[in-house]
């Protein structure tokens, strides 16, 4: 019964929105807004009858995974180093705030010149936007560690990597996971933007080609693919978060019960 209830909550709003869309397009012949039935038909024809999954979807997902993965590792490592060193934090904070304020799409022309027009450029664009939420949340998570924990670690002689492994990382993980959640959505957006510039494959390139050739239902089907990728990423992240932060959620339940 609980599973059915959760499933009902999950699909209720999408079903309502699709129903409203279907009612709103009854008897309409708007060229720019396809009916749900037409979109489903074109979705299958566009993405499953040919080789677009292999030529566009899989390469895009691969670049997204590589870019987000590098950004997460880089953000956590640099965030730990900066967060644990007060002097380094004071030196880097203005620079971090400057680069964080730069919209990543404006770096695309620069990265095209520096890296070249290749997959490396697209991955670099994703990294340039995804690293900041993870980096800044890691720094903030390290800074907000309970001073009592720090004093306890010093009292017991816990230092170096052991302190990072058993005290700093667990205490900062909730903030780090919040940064990773933000970087996933940013990564998906930058994946599309990077493929719209000087590219010959990928979801962003394909959607723009559909738009330029006035293949409107096919364009909407590409947008639907992006939405499905976003939903899949969200579910995967929630699954990982529940396991990584199992102790944290348990602690919160105990605190709320008290």
MIDOSE-1310 file (N, C-alpha, C; in nm, 2 decimals, decimal comma, always signed):
residues 258
xxxx	+0,08/-0,12/+0,00/+0,00/+0,00/+0,00/+0,09/+0,13/+0,00; +0,19/+0,12/+0,08/+0,28/+0,24/+0,09/+0,35/+0,26/-0,05; +0,39/+0,15/-0,12/+0,45/+0,16/-0,25/+0,36/+0,22/-0,35; +0,23/+0,18/-0,35/+0,13/+0,23/-0,44/+0,11/+0,38/-0,42
xxxx	+0,11/+0,42/-0,29/+0,09/+0,56/-0,25/+0,20/+0,65/-0,30; +0,33/+0,60/-0,29/+0,44/+0,67/-0,33/+0,44/+0,68/-0,49; +0,40/+0,57/-0,55/+0,39/+0,57/-0,70/+0,29/+0,67/-0,75; +0,17/+0,68/-0,67/+0,07/+0,78/-0,70/+0,12/+0,92/-0,69
xxxx	+0,19/+0,95/-0,59/+0,25/+1,08/-0,57/+0,35/+1,11/-0,69; +0,42/+1,01/-0,73/+0,52/+1,03/-0,83/+0,46/+1,06/-0,97; +0,35/+1,00/-1,00/+0,30/+1,01/-1,14/+0,18/+1,11/-1,15; +0,13/+1,15/-1,03/+0,00/+1,23/-1,03/+0,02/+1,36/-1,11
xxxx	+0,12/+1,44/-1,08/+0,13/+1,57/-1,14/+0,17/+1,55/-1,29; +0,26/+1,46/-1,33/+0,28/+1,44/-1,48/+0,15/+1,40/-1,55; +0,07/+1,32/-1,49/-0,05/+1,27/-1,56/-0,15/+1,39/-1,57; -0,16/+1,48/-1,47/-0,24/+1,59/-1,48/-0,20/+1,69/-1,58
xxxx	-0,06/+1,71/-1,59/-0,01/+1,81/-1,69/-0,03/+1,76/-1,83; -0,01/+1,63/-1,85/-0,03/+1,57/-1,98/-0,18/+1,58/-2,02; -0,27/+1,55/-1,92/-0,41/+1,56/-1,95/-0,45/+1,70/-1,99; -0,40/+1,80/-1,92/-0,42/+1,94/-1,96/-0,37/+1,98/-2,10
xxxx	-0,25/+1,92/-2,12/-0,19/+1,94/-2,26/-0,28/+1,88/-2,36; -0,33/+1,76/-2,34/-0,41/+1,69/-2,44/-0,54/+1,77/-2,46; -0,61/+1,81/-2,35/-0,73/+1,89/-2,36/-0,71/+2,02/-2,44; -0,59/+2,09/-2,40/-0,56/+2,22/-2,46/-0,53/+2,21/-2,61
xxxx	-0,49/+2,09/-2,66/-0,46/+2,08/-2,80/-0,57/+2,01/-2,88; -0,68/+1,98/-2,82/-0,79/+1,91/-2,89/-0,84/+2,01/-3,00; -0,84/+1,96/-3,12/-0,90/+2,04/-3,24/-0,80/+2,15/-3,28; -0,69/+2,16/-3,22/-0,59/+2,27/-3,25/-0,50/+2,22/-3,36
xxxx	-0,45/+2,31/-3,45/-0,36/+2,27/-3,55/-0,23/+2,37/-3,54; -0,20/+2,40/-3,42/-0,08/+2,49/-3,39/+0,05/+2,42/-3,44; +0,12/+2,48/-3,53/+0,24/+2,41/-3,59/+0,35/+2,40/-3,48; +0,35/+2,49/-3,38/+0,46/+2,50/-3,29/+0,43/+2,42/-3,16
xxxx	+0,31/+2,37/-3,14/+0,28/+2,29/-3,02/+0,21/+2,16/-3,07; +0,29/+2,05/-3,07/+0,23/+1,92/-3,12/+0,14/+1,86/-3,01; +0,05/+1,78/-3,05/-0,03/+1,70/-2,96/+0,05/+1,60/-2,89; +0,00/+1,55/-2,77/+0,08/+1,44/-2,70/+0,09/+1,32/-2,79
xxxx	-0,01/+1,28/-2,87/+0,00/+1,16/-2,95/+0,10/+1,18/-3,06; +0,11/+1,30/-3,12/+0,21/+1,32/-3,23/+0,35/+1,32/-3,17; +0,36/+1,38/-3,05/+0,49/+1,38/-2,99/+0,54/+1,24/-2,96; +0,45/+1,16/-2,90/+0,49/+1,02/-2,88/+0,53/+0,95/-3,00
xxxx	+0,46/+0,97/-3,11/+0,49/+0,91/-3,24/+0,62/+0,95/-3,29; +0,65/+1,08/-3,29/+0,78/+1,14/-3,34/+0,89/+1,10/-3,25; +0,86/+1,09/-3,12/+0,97/+1,05/-3,02/+1,02/+0,91/-3,06; +0,93/+0,81/-3,08/+0,98/+0,68/-3,12/+1,05/+0,68/-3,26
xxxx	+0,99/+0,75/-3,35/+1,06/+0,75/-3,49/+1,20/+0,82/-3,48; +1,21/+0,92/-3,40/+1,33/+1,00/-3,40/+1,44/+0,93/-3,33; +1,41/+0,87/-3,21/+1,52/+0,83/-3,12/+1,53/+0,67/-3,12; +1,44/+0,60/-3,18/+1,45/+0,45/-3,17/+1,45/+0,38/-3,31
xxxx	+1,41/+0,46/-3,41/+1,41/+0,39/-3,54/+1,55/+0,41/-3,61; +1,63/+0,50/-3,57/+1,76/+0,53/-3,64/+1,87/+0,50/-3,54; +1,98/+0,58/-3,56/+2,10/+0,56/-3,48/+2,13/+0,68/-3,39; +2,02/+0,76/-3,36/+2,04/+0,88/-3,28/+2,08/+0,85/-3,14
xxxx	+2,04/+0,74/-3,08/+2,08/+0,71/-2,95/+2,23/+0,69/-2,94; +2,28/+0,62/-3,04/+2,43/+0,59/-3,04/+2,51/+0,71/-3,08; +2,45/+0,79/-3,17/+2,53/+0,90/-3,23/+2,52/+1,03/-3,15; +2,41/+1,05/-3,08/+2,38/+1,18/-3,01/+2,36/+1,16/-2,86
xxxx	+2,27/+1,07/-2,82/+2,24/+1,06/-2,67/+2,36/+1,01/-2,59; +2,41/+0,90/-2,63/+2,52/+0,83/-2,55/+2,64/+0,92/-2,55; +2,69/+0,98/-2,66/+2,81/+1,08/-2,64/+2,78/+1,19/-2,55; +2,65/+1,25/-2,56/+2,62/+1,36/-2,47/+2,62/+1,32/-2,32
xxxx	+2,57/+1,20/-2,29/+2,57/+1,15/-2,15/+2,71/+1,12/-2,11; +2,79/+1,07/-2,20/+2,93/+1,04/-2,17/+3,01/+1,17/-2,13; +2,99/+1,28/-2,21/+3,06/+1,40/-2,18/+3,00/+1,46/-2,05; +2,87/+1,45/-2,02/+2,81/+1,50/-1,90/+2,87/+1,42/-1,78
xxxx	+2,88/+1,29/-1,79/+2,93/+1,21/-1,67/+3,08/+1,25/-1,65; +3,16/+1,26/-1,75/+3,30/+1,29/-1,73/+3,32/+1,43/-1,67; +3,25/+1,53/-1,73/+3,26/+1,67/-1,68/+3,21/+1,68/-1,54; +3,10/+1,62/-1,50/+3,04/+1,63/-1,37/+3,13/+1,56/-1,27
xxxx	+3,18/+1,44/-1,31/+3,27/+1,36/-1,23/+3,40/+1,44/-1,19; +3,46/+1,50/-1,29/+3,58/+1,57/-1,27/+3,55/+1,69/-1,18; +3,44/+1,76/-1,20/+3,41/+1,88/-1,12/+3,38/+1,84/-0,98; +3,32/+1,73/-0,95/+3,29/+1,68/-0,82/+3,43/+1,65/-0,74
xxxx	+3,51/+1,58/-0,81/+3,64/+1,54/-0,74/+3,72/+1,67/-0,72; +3,73/+1,75/-0,82/+3,81/+1,88/-0,81/+3,75/+1,97/-0,70; +3,62/+1,98/-0,70/+3,56/+2,07/-0,60/+3,58/+2,02/-0,46; +3,57/+1,89/-0,44/+3,59/+1,84/-0,30/+3,73/+1,85/-0,26
xxxx	+3,83/+1,81/-0,34/+3,97/+1,82/-0,31/+4,01/+1,96/-0,28; +3,99/+2,05/-0,37/+4,02/+2,19/-0,35/+3,95/+2,25/-0,23; +3,82/+2,22/-0,22/+3,74/+2,27/-0,11/+3,79/+2,23/+0,03; +3,84/+2,10/+0,04/+3,90/+2,06/+0,16/+4,03/+2,13/+0,20
xxxx	+4,11/+2,15/+0,09/+4,24/+2,22/+0,12/+4,21/+2,36/+0,16; +4,12/+2,43/+0,09/+4,09/+2,57/+0,13/+4,02/+2,58/+0,26; +3,92/+2,49/+0,28/+3,84/+2,50/+0,40/+3,92/+2,48/+0,53; +4,03/+2,39/+0,52/+4,11/+2,36/+0,63/+4,22/+2,46/+0,66
xxxx	+4,24/+2,55/+0,57/+4,35/+2,65/+0,58/+4,30/+2,79/+0,58; +4,30/+2,85/+0,69/+4,24/+2,99/+0,70/+4,31/+3,09/+0,62; +4,44/+3,08/+0,61/+4,51/+3,18/+0,52/+4,48/+3,16/+0,38; +4,48/+3,03/+0,34/+4,45/+3,00/+0,20/+4,31/+3,04/+0,16
xxxx	+4,22/+3,03/+0,26/+4,08/+3,07/+0,23/+4,07/+3,22/+0,21; +4,14/+3,29/+0,29/+4,14/+3,44/+0,28/+4,20/+3,49/+0,15; +4,30/+3,41/+0,10/+4,36/+3,45/-0,03/+4,28/+3,42/-0,15; +4,21/+3,30/-0,14/+4,13/+3,25/-0,26/+3,99/+3,30/-0,27
xxxx	+3,93/+3,35/-0,16/+3,79/+3,38/-0,16/+3,75/+3,48/-0,26; +3,83/+3,60/-0,28/+3,79/+3,70/-0,38/+3,80/+3,64/-0,52; +3,90/+3,56/-0,55/+3,92/+3,50/-0,68/+3,80/+3,40/-0,71; +3,77/+3,32/-0,61/+3,66/+3,22/-0,63/+3,53/+3,29/-0,66
xxxx	+3,50/+3,40/-0,58/+3,38/+3,48/-0,60/+3,37/+3,54/-0,74; +3,49/+3,58/-0,79/+3,50/+3,64/-0,93/+3,46/+3,54/-1,03; +3,53/+3,43/-1,03/+3,50/+3,33/-1,13/+3,36/+3,26/-1,12; +3,31/+3,25/-0,99/+3,18/+3,20/-0,97/+3,07/+3,28/-1,04
xxxx	+3,10/+3,41/-1,04/+3,00/+3,51/-1,09/+3,00/+3,51/-1,24; +3,10/+3,45/-1,31/+3,10/+3,45/-1,45/+3,01/+3,35/-1,50; +2,91/+3,38/-1,59/+2,82/+3,28/-1,65/+2,90/+3,18/-1,74; +2,90/+3,05/-1,71/+2,98/+2,96/-1,79/+2,96/+2,97/-1,94
xxxx	+2,84/+3,00/-1,99/+2,83/+3,01/-2,14/+2,92/+3,11/-2,20; +2,96/+3,22/-2,13/+3,04/+3,32/-2,19/+3,18/+3,27/-2,21; +3,22/+3,16/-2,14/+3,35/+3,10/-2,15/+3,37/+3,01/-2,27; +3,25/+2,98/-2,34/+3,26/+2,89/-2,45/+3,35/+2,94/-2,56
xxxx	+3,34/+3,06/-2,61/+3,44/+3,11/-2,71/+3,58/+3,10/-2,66; +3,61/+3,13/-2,54/+3,74/+3,13/-2,48/+3,80/+2,99/-2,48; +3,71/+2,89/-2,44/+3,76/+2,76/-2,43/+3,77/+2,70/-2,57; +3,69/+2,74/-2,67/+3,71/+2,70/-2,80/+3,85/+2,74/-2,86
xxxx	+3,90/+2,86/-2,82/+4,03/+2,90/-2,86/+4,14/+2,83/-2,79; +4,12/+2,81/-2,66/+4,23/+2,75/-2,57/+4,23/+2,59/-2,59; +4,12/+2,53/-2,59/+4,11/+2,38/-2,60/+4,10/+2,33/-2,74; +4,02/+2,40/-2,82/+3,99/+2,36/-2,95/+3,85/+2,31/-2,96
xxxx	+3,80/+2,29/-3,08/+3,66/+2,24/-3,11/+3,66/+2,09/-3,10; +3,65/+2,04/-2,98/+3,64/+1,89/-2,97/+3,57/+1,86/-2,84; +3,57/+1,73/-2,81/+3,50/+1,69/-2,68/+3,56/+1,75/-2,56; +3,69/+1,77/-2,56/+3,76/+1,83/-2,45/+3,70/+1,97/-2,41
xxxx	+3,66/+2,05/-2,52/+3,60/+2,18/-2,50/+3,47/+2,17/-2,43; +3,39/+2,07/-2,47/+3,26/+2,05/-2,41/+3,27/+2,01/-2,27; +3,36/+1,92/-2,24/+3,38/+1,87/-2,10/+3,43/+1,99/-2,02; +3,52/+2,07/-2,07/+3,57/+2,19/-2,00/+3,46/+2,29/-1,96
xxxx	+3,37/+2,31/-2,06/+3,25/+2,40/-2,03/+3,17/+2,34/-1,91; +3,15/+2,21/-1,91/+3,07/+2,15/-1,80/+3,14/+2,17/-1,67; +3,27/+2,14/-1,67/+3,35/+2,16/-1,55/+3,35/+2,30/-1,50; +3,36/+2,40/-1,59/+3,37/+2,54/-1,55/+3,25/+2,59/-1,48
xxxx	+3,14/+2,52/-1,50/+3,02/+2,57/-1,43/+2,98/+2,48/-1,31; +3,01/+2,35/-1,32/+2,98/+2,25/-1,22/+3,07/+2,25/-1,09; +3,19/+2,30/-1,11/+3,29/+2,29/-1,00/+3,25/+2,38/-0,88; +3,19/+2,50/-0,91/+3,17/+2,60/-0,81/+3,07/+2,56/-0,70
xxxx	+2,95/+2,51/-0,73/+2,87/+2,46/-0,62/+2,93/+2,36/-0,53; +3,00/+2,27/-0,59/+3,07/+2,17/-0,50/+3,18/+2,23/-0,42; +3,26/+2,31/-0,49/+3,38/+2,37/-0,42/+3,33/+2,46/-0,30; +3,24/+2,55/-0,33/+3,19/+2,65/-0,23/+3,12/+2,58/-0,12
xxxx	+3,04/+2,48/-0,15/+2,97/+2,41/-0,04/+3,06/+2,32/+0,04; +3,17/+2,27/-0,02/+3,27/+2,19/+0,06/+3,34/+2,29/+0,15; +3,38/+2,41/+0,10/+3,45/+2,50/+0,19/+3,35/+2,54/+0,31; +3,23/+2,57/+0,28/+3,14/+2,61/+0,38/+3,11/+2,49/+0,48
xxxx	+3,10/+2,37/+0,43/+3,08/+2,25/+0,51/+3,20/+2,23/+0,61; +3,32/+2,25/+0,56/+3,44/+2,24/+0,65/+3,44/+2,35/+0,75; +3,41/+2,47/+0,71/+3,41/+2,59/+0,80/+3,31/+2,57/+0,91; +3,20/+2,51/+0,88/+3,09/+2,50/+0,98/+3,10/+2,38/+1,07
xxxx	+3,21/+2,31/+1,07/+3,23/+2,19/+1,16/+3,22/+2,24/+1,30; +3,16/+2,16/+1,39/+3,14/+2,20/+1,53/+3,28/+2,21/+1,59; +3,32/+2,32/+1,66/+3,45/+2,34/+1,72/+3,48/+2,23/+1,83; +3,37/+2,18/+1,89/+3,39/+2,08/+1,99/+3,45/+1,95/+1,92
xxxx	+3,40/+1,92/+1,80/+3,46/+1,81/+1,73/+3,61/+1,83/+1,70; +3,64/+1,95/+1,66/+3,78/+1,98/+1,63/+3,87/+1,96/+1,76; +3,82/+2,01/+1,87/+3,90/+2,00/+1,99/+3,91/+1,86/+2,04; +3,80/+1,78/+2,02/+3,80/+1,64/+2,05/+3,91/+1,56/+1,97
xxxx	+3,91/+1,59/+1,84/+4,01/+1,53/+1,75/+4,15/+1,56/+1,80; +4,18/+1,69/+1,83/+4,31/+1,72/+1,88/+4,34/+1,65/+2,01; +4,25/+1,64/+2,10/+4,27/+1,58/+2,23/+4,31/+1,43/+2,21; +4,25/+1,37/+2,11/+4,28/+1,23/+2,09/+4,39/+1,20/+1,99
xxxx	+4,46/+1,31/+1,95/+4,57/+1,30/+1,86/+4,54/+1,26/+1,72; +4,41/+1,28/+1,68/+4,37/+1,25/+1,54/+4,41/+1,36/+1,45; +4,49/+1,34/+1,35/+4,54/+1,44/+1,26/+4,57/+1,39/+1,12; +4,60/+1,48/+1,03/+4,64/+1,43/+0,90/+4,52/+1,37/+0,83
xxxx	+4,55/+1,27/+0,75/+4,44/+1,21/+0,66/+4,34/+1,14/+0,75; +4,38/+1,09/+0,86/+4,28/+1,02/+0,95/+4,17/+1,12/+1,00; +4,21/+1,24/+1,03/+4,11/+1,35/+1,07/+4,02/+1,38/+0,95; +4,08/+1,40/+0,83/+4,00/+1,43/+0,72/+3,90/+1,31/+0,69
xxxx	+3,95/+1,19/+0,70/+3,86/+1,07/+0,67/+3,75/+1,05/+0,77; +3,78/+1,06/+0,90/+3,69/+1,02/+1,00/+3,61/+1,14/+1,07; +3,66/+1,26/+1,05/+3,59/+1,37/+1,11/+3,55/+1,48/+1,01; +3,64/+1,53/+0,93/+3,61/+1,64/+0,84/+3,51/+1,60/+0,73
xxxx	+3,54/+1,49/+0,66/+3,45/+1,45/+0,55/+3,31/+1,42/+0,60; +3,29/+1,33/+0,70/+3,15/+1,31/+0,74/+3,08/+1,43/+0,79; +3,15/+1,52/+0,85/+3,08/+1,65/+0,90/+3,04/+1,74/+0,78; +3,12/+1,74/+0,68/+3,10/+1,83/+0,56/+3,01/+1,76/+0,46
xxxx	+2,99/+1,63/+0,46/+2,92/+1,56/+0,36/+2,78/+1,62/+0,33; +2,70/+1,65/+0,43/+2,57/+1,71/+0,39/+2,58/+1,83/+0,30; +2,67/+1,92/+0,33/+2,69/+2,04/+0,25/+2,75/+2,00/+0,11; +2,84/+1,90/+0,11/+2,89/+1,86/-0,02/+2,78/+1,80/-0,11
xxxx	+2,69/+1,72/-0,05/+2,59/+1,66/-0,13/+2,49/+1,77/-0,18; +2,47/+1,87/-0,11/+2,39/+1,98/-0,16/+2,45/+2,05/-0,28; +2,58/+2,06/-0,27/+2,65/+2,12/-0,39/+2,65/+2,03/-0,51; +2,66/+1,90/-0,49/+2,65/+1,80/-0,60/+2,51/+1,81/-0,66
xxxx	+2,41/+1,82/-0,58/+2,27/+1,83/-0,64/+2,26/+1,95/-0,73; +2,32/+2,06/-0,69/+2,31/+2,18/-0,77/+2,39/+2,16/-0,90; +2,51/+2,10/-0,89/+2,60/+2,09/-1,01/+2,54/+1,99/-1,11; +2,45/+1,90/-1,07/+2,39/+1,81/-1,17/+2,30/+1,88/-1,27
xxxx	+2,22/+1,97/-1,22/+2,13/+2,04/-1,31/+2,21/+2,14/-1,39; +2,31/+2,20/-1,33/+2,40/+2,30/-1,41/+2,47/+2,22/-1,52; +2,52/+2,10/-1,49/+2,59/+2,02/-1,59/+2,50/+1,98/-1,71; +2,38/+1,95/-1,68/+2,29/+1,92/-1,79/+2,26/+2,04/-1,88
xxxx	+2,25/+2,15/-1,82/+2,23/+2,28/-1,90/+2,35/+2,31/-1,99; +2,47/+2,30/-1,92/+2,60/+2,33/-1,99/+2,63/+2,22/-2,10; +2,59/+2,10/-2,08/+2,61/+2,00/-2,18/+2,54/+2,04/-2,31; +2,41/+2,09/-2,30/+2,33/+2,13/-2,41/+2,40/+2,25/-2,48
xxxx	+2,43/+2,35/-2,40/+2,49/+2,48/-2,45/+2,62/+2,45/-2,52; +2,71/+2,36/-2,46/+2,84/+2,34/-2,53/+2,82/+2,27/-2,66; +2,71/+2,19/-2,68/+2,69/+2,12/-2,81/+2,62/+2,21/-2,91; +2,58/+2,33/-2,87/+2,52/+2,42/-2,97/+2,62/+2,50/-3,04
xxxx	+2,75/+2,50/-3,00/+2,85/+2,57/-3,06/+2,95/+2,48/-3,13; +2,96/+2,50/-3,26/+3,07/+2,43/-3,34/+3,07/+2,28/-3,31; +2,95/+2,22/-3,32/+2,94/+2,08/-3,29/+2,87/+2,01/-3,40; +2,90/+1,88/-3,42/+2,83/+1,80/-3,52/+2,76/+1,68/-3,46
xxxx	+2,75/+1,67/-3,33/+2,67/+1,56/-3,27/+2,63/+1,61/-3,13; +2,55/+1,53/-3,07/+2,50/+1,56/-2,94/+2,36/+1,61/-2,94; +2,30/+1,60/-2,82/+2,16/+1,65/-2,81/+2,14/+1,79/-2,84; +2,23/+1,88/-2,79/+2,21/+2,02/-2,82/+2,22/+2,05/-2,96
xxxx	+2,32/+1,99/-3,03/+2,33/+2,01/-3,18/+2,21/+1,96/-3,25; +2,16/+1,84/-3,21/+2,04/+1,79/-3,28/+1,92/+1,87/-3,26; +1,89/+1,92/-3,14/+1,78/+2,00/-3,12/+1,78/+2,13/-3,20; +1,90/+2,19/-3,21/+1,91/+2,31/-3,29/+1,89/+2,28/-3,44
xxxx	+1,94/+2,17/-3,48/+1,92/+2,13/-3,62/+1,77/+2,11/-3,65; +1,70/+2,05/-3,56/+1,55/+2,03/-3,58/+1,48/+2,17/-3,58; +1,52/+2,26/-3,50/+1,46/+2,39/-3,49/+1,49/+2,47/-3,62; +1,61/+2,46/-3,68/+1,64/+2,53/-3,80/+1,57/+2,47/-3,92
xxxx	+1,54/+2,34/-3,92/+1,48/+2,28/-4,03/+1,32/+2,27/-4,01; +1,27/+2,34/-3,90/+1,13/+2,35/-3,87/+1,07/+2,21/-3,85; +1,15/+2,12/-3,80/+1,10/+1,99/-3,75/+1,06/+2,00/-3,61; +0,95/+2,07/-3,58/+0,91/+2,11/-3,45/+0,87/+1,99/-3,36
xxxx	+0,80/+1,89/-3,40/+0,77/+1,77/-3,31/+0,90/+1,70/-3,28; +0,99/+1,69/-3,37/+1,12/+1,63/-3,34/+1,20/+1,71/-3,24; +1,19/+1,84/-3,25/+1,26/+1,93/-3,16/+1,21/+1,91/-3,02; +1,08/+1,90/-3,01/+1,01/+1,88/-2,88/+1,05/+1,74/-2,82
xxxx	+1,07/+1,65/-2,91/+1,11/+1,51/-2,86/+1,25/+1,51/-2,81; +1,34/+1,60/-2,86/+1,47/+1,61/-2,81/+1,47/+1,68/-2,67; +1,38/+1,78/-2,65/+1,36/+1,84/-2,52/+1,31/+1,74/-2,42; +1,22/+1,65/-2,47/+1,17/+1,54/-2,38/+1,28/+1,45/-2,33
xxxx	+1,37/+1,42/-2,43/+1,49/+1,33/-2,39/+1,57/+1,40/-2,28; +1,59/+1,53/-2,29/+1,67/+1,60/-2,19/+1,60/+1,59/-2,06; +1,46/+1,61/-2,06/+1,39/+1,60/-1,93/+1,40/+1,46/-1,87; +1,39/+1,36/-1,95/+1,40/+1,22/-1,90/+1,54/+1,19/-1,84
xxxx	+1,64/+1,25/-1,91/+1,78/+1,24/-1,85/+1,79/+1,30/-1,72; +1,73/+1,42/-1,71/+1,73/+1,50/-1,58/+1,66/+1,42/-1,47; +1,54/+1,36/-1,50/+1,47/+1,28/-1,40/+1,55/+1,16/-1,36; +1,62/+1,09/-1,46/+1,70/+0,97/-1,42/+1,82/+1,02/-1,33
xxxx	+1,88/+1,13/-1,36/+1,99/+1,18/-1,28/+1,94/+1,21/-1,14; +1,82/+1,27/-1,13/+1,76/+1,30/-0,99/+1,74/+1,17/-0,91; +1,69/+1,07/-0,97/+1,66/+0,94/-0,90/+1,79/+0,87/-0,86; +1,89/+0,88/-0,95/+2,02/+0,82/-0,92/+2,09/+0,89/-0,80
xxxx	+2,08/+1,03/-0,80/+2,14/+1,10/-0,70/+2,07/+1,08/-0,56; +1,93/+1,07/-0,57/+1,86/+1,04/-0,44/+1,90/+0,91/-0,38; +1,91/+0,81/-0,47/+1,95/+0,68/-0,43/+2,09/+0,68/-0,36; +2,18/+0,75/-0,42/+2,32/+0,76/-0,37/+2,32/+0,84/-0,24
xxxx	+2,24/+0,95/-0,23/+2,23/+1,04/-0,12/+2,18/+0,96/+0,00; +2,08/+0,88/-0,02/+2,02/+0,81/+0,09/+2,12/+0,71/+0,16; +2,21/+0,66/+0,08/+2,31/+0,57/+0,13/+2,43/+0,64/+0,19; +2,47/+0,74/+0,12/+2,59/+0,82/+0,18/+2,55/+0,89/+0,31
xxxx	+2,43/+0,94/+0,31/+2,39/+1,02/+0,43/+2,29/+0,94/+0,52; +2,30/+0,81/+0,52/+2,21/+0,73/+0,60/+2,22/+0,77/+0,75; +2,34/+0,79/+0,79/+2,37/+0,82/+0,93/+2,31/+0,96/+0,97; +2,32/+1,05/+0,87/+2,27/+1,19/+0,89/+2,12/+1,19/+0,90
xxxx	+2,05/+1,13/+0,81/+1,91/+1,12/+0,82/+1,86/+1,05/+0,95; +1,93/+0,95/+0,99/+1,89/+0,88/+1,11/+1,91/+0,97/+1,23; +2,02/+1,05/+1,23/+2,04/+1,15/+1,34/+1,93/+1,25/+1,34; +1,89/+1,30/+1,23/+1,78/+1,40/+1,22/+1,65/+1,34/+1,27
xxxx	+1,62/+1,22/+1,24/+1,50/+1,15/+1,29/+1,50/+1,14/+1,44; +1,62/+1,11/+1,50/+1,63/+1,10/+1,64/+1,61/+1,24/+1,71; +1,67/+1,34/+1,65/+1,66/+1,48/+1,70/+1,52/+1,53/+1,69; +1,45/+1,50/+1,58/+1,31/+1,54/+1,57/+1,22/+1,47/+1,66
xx	+1,25/+1,34/+1,69/+1,17/+1,26/+1,78/+1,18/+1,31/+1,92; +1,30/+1,36/+1,96/+1,33/+1,41/+2,09/+1,26/+1,55/+2,11
